[in-house]
Amino acid sequence: MNKRLDEALTKVKALSDDQQQEAAEILFEYIEAREAGTWLTPEQIAEIERRLDEDDIATDDEVRVVFGRLKA
């Protein structure tokens, strides 16, 4: 086992049961995100989806105009 991970687990073992549970959940979220190729938390994903539902999104034409200015 990696020395740094071993040190972290030693510290986690000294925490209360509730804190150990929280640490385990964070670690499992990290592992699941790596396996899924997703680095965002469920909350972050929900926020992105919420913002995509807003009407403030630029149209394709508006995006083309902005990129057209950048080329010049």
ABEGO torsion letter per residue (X at the ends): XBAAAAAAAAAAAABBAAAAAAAAAAAAAAAAAAAAGBABBAAAAAAAAAAAABAABBBAAAAAAAAAAAAX
